[in-house]
Amino acid sequence: MAGWSEHAGQAVALPLQNVDTDQLIPARFMTHSRSDGYGRFLLHDLRRDAGGDELAEFPLNRHPDASVVVAGHNFGCGSSREAAVYALVDAGIRAVIAPSFGEIFAGNAVNNGLLPAQVSEDDAAALIDRLKEASGPLRIQLETGRISLGGLDLVFSLEPSWRTKLINGWDDIDLTLHHLPEIARHRANQMHDNSWVRPKAGQSWP
């Protein structure tokens, strides 16, 4: 997974609250192989009519090249299915901006290189309103935690460890490996200070 620190791309407004993981990718599509890509299933039932045809007015249908979604609170709630993140990533989405996220979804997002940028309710509303008229790209700077669009300059919240993972393209294992020197020092100190813990050569436990 490649890391990133800055992104500029087309943003779309999805002013819905509580977009859950079953809306992001309905369960019936999760039998498909990930190698074939899940992007075509993203928000499948919201962006299509009963006959399966795309709704022309749906934001992601109007802007299929979008790489940023601005949504309402509690985005990604529901089940823990990581496939919801796969669908966003495979559709080319690099960041979701919202006032709040499902906790498991946000963790899965970071582990797959997708930014869950948390902003205030007012800032989310301002971005959604500005998207009605802004023609330029939305810009995100991970290191400074800033979002800019059409004259708006906003800040977003992100756990420091998540910021590190996104910038470096790391998952949880990579982050742990990065701390191996500190882990080794801690282990050595523990064994030095508590040498009685380590069995002596040839000693067997009762």
C-alpha positions in Angstrom: 0.0 0.0 0.0 1.5 3.3 -1.1 1.5 6.2 1.4 0.5 9.7 0.7 0.7 13.2 2.3 -1.2 15.4 -0.1 -4.2 14.9 -2.4 -6.2 17.1 -4.8 -9.2 15.7 -6.5 -12.9 16.0 -7.4 -15.1 15.9 -4.3 -18.8 15.0 -4.2 -21.4 15.8 -1.6 -23.3 12.9 -0.1 -25.4 14.8 2.5 -26.8 11.7 4.2 -26.6 10.6 7.8 -25.8 7.1 9.0 -24.6 5.7 5.7 -23.9 2.1 6.9 -21.7 -0.6 5.6 -24.6 -2.5 4.0 -25.3 0.6 1.9 -21.7 1.0 1.0 -21.6 -2.5 -0.3 -24.7 -4.7 0.0 -23.9 -8.2 1.4 -25.1 -10.0 -1.7 -22.0 -8.7 -3.6 -19.5 -9.9 -1.1 -19.3 -13.3 -2.7 -17.4 -11.7 -5.6 -13.6 -12.0 -5.7 -11.8 -8.9 -4.5 -9.3 -9.3 -7.3 -12.1 -8.3 -9.7 -12.7 -5.1 -7.8 -15.5 -4.0 -5.6 -15.8 -0.4 -6.9 -18.7 -1.2 -9.2 -20.8 -2.2 -6.1 -20.2 1.0 -4.1 -23.5 2.4 -2.9 -25.1 0.1 -5.5 -28.7 0.4 -4.3 -28.6 4.1 -3.6 -27.2 5.1 -7.0 -29.6 2.9 -9.1 -33.3 2.6 -9.6 -35.4 -0.5 -9.1 -34.5 -1.7 -12.6 -30.7 -1.4 -12.0 -30.2 1.7 -14.1 -27.9 4.5 -12.7 -29.7 7.5 -11.4 -28.4 10.5 -13.4 -28.7 12.9 -10.4 -26.7 10.7 -7.9 -23.5 12.5 -7.1 -21.1 9.6 -7.8 -22.9 9.0 -11.1 -22.5 12.7 -12.1 -18.8 12.6 -11.2 -17.4 9.0 -11.7 -13.9 10.4 -11.4 -14.5 11.7 -7.8 -11.8 10.8 -5.2 -13.3 12.5 -2.1 -16.7 12.1 -0.5 -18.2 14.7 1.9 -20.9 13.1 4.0 -23.1 13.4 7.1 -22.4 12.1 10.6 -21.9 8.4 11.5 -20.5 7.4 8.1 -19.6 3.7 7.9 -21.7 2.6 10.8 -23.2 -0.9 11.0 -21.3 -4.1 10.6 -17.5 -4.5 10.7 -17.2 -5.6 7.0 -13.9 -4.4 5.6 -15.5 -4.8 2.1 -17.2 -1.5 2.6 -13.7 0.1 2.6 -12.6 -2.0 -0.4 -15.6 -0.7 -2.4 -14.6 2.9 -1.7 -10.9 2.3 -2.4 -11.6 0.3 -5.6 -13.8 3.1 -6.8 -10.9 5.5 -6.5 -12.0 7.3 -3.3 -9.0 8.5 -1.3 -10.8 10.3 1.5 -14.2 10.6 3.2 -14.9 13.8 5.1 -17.6 13.7 7.8 -18.5 14.8 11.3 -18.2 11.3 12.7 -17.5 7.7 11.6 -18.2 4.2 12.6 -15.2 3.2 14.8 -14.4 -0.1 13.1 -14.9 1.4 9.6 -12.5 4.2 10.4 -9.8 1.8 11.5 -10.3 -0.4 8.4 -10.2 2.7 6.3 -6.8 3.8 7.6 -5.4 0.2 7.1 -6.3 0.4 3.5 -5.0 3.9 2.8 -8.4 5.7 3.0 -8.5 8.9 5.0 -11.5 9.3 7.4 -11.2 13.0 8.0 -13.4 14.2 10.9 -14.7 17.8 10.8 -17.3 19.7 12.7 -21.0 19.6 11.7 -20.7 23.2 10.6 -17.6 22.6 8.5 -19.1 19.6 6.8 -22.2 21.7 5.9 -20.0 24.5 4.6 -18.1 22.0 2.4 -21.3 20.5 1.1 -22.7 23.9 0.3 -19.5 25.0 -1.4 -19.6 21.9 -3.6 -22.7 23.3 -5.2 -20.6 26.0 -6.9 -16.9 25.1 -6.6 -15.2 24.0 -9.8 -11.7 23.5 -8.6 -10.3 20.4 -6.8 -10.6 19.8 -3.1 -7.1 19.7 -1.5 -6.1 17.7 1.5 -2.8 18.0 3.5 -2.3 15.1 5.8 0.7 16.5 7.7 -1.1 19.8 8.6 -4.6 18.3 8.8 -6.1 20.9 6.5 -8.7 20.8 3.8 -9.2 23.6 1.2 -11.9 24.1 -1.4 -13.0 27.3 -3.2 -11.8 29.7 -0.6 -12.6 27.5 2.4 -9.7 26.4 4.6 -10.7 23.9 7.3 -9.0 21.6 9.7 -9.8 17.9 10.3 -9.1 15.6 13.2 -7.1 12.4 12.9 -5.4 10.1 15.4 -1.6 10.7 15.2 -0.9 7.0 14.7 -3.4 7.0 11.8 -1.7 10.0 10.3 1.6 8.1 10.5 0.2 5.0 8.9 -1.4 6.9 6.0 1.6 8.9 5.2 3.9 5.9 5.2 1.4 3.4 3.7 1.5 1.2 6.8 -0.9 -1.2 8.4 -0.9 -2.3 12.0 1.9 -4.8 11.5 4.1 -2.2 9.7 3.5 0.3 12.6 4.5 -2.4 15.1 7.7 -3.3 13.1 8.6 0.4 13.1 8.9 0.2 16.9 11.0 -2.9 17.0 14.1 -1.1 18.4 12.0 0.3 21.3 10.4 -3.1 21.8 13.8 -4.8 21.9 15.1 -2.2 24.4 12.1 -2.6 26.6 12.5 -6.4 26.6 16.2 -6.2 27.4 15.4 -3.8 30.3 12.7 -6.1 31.6 15.0 -9.1 31.5 17.8 -7.1 33.2 15.5 -5.8 36.0 13.7 -9.1 36.4 16.3 -11.7 35.6 14.6 -14.2 37.8 11.9 -14.5 35.1 14.2 -16.2 32.6 15.0 -19.9 33.4 18.7 -20.8 33.7 20.3 -23.1 31.2 19.3 -26.7 32.0 16.7 -25.7 34.5 13.3 -27.2 34.1 10.0 -26.0 35.6 8.4 -28.2 38.3 
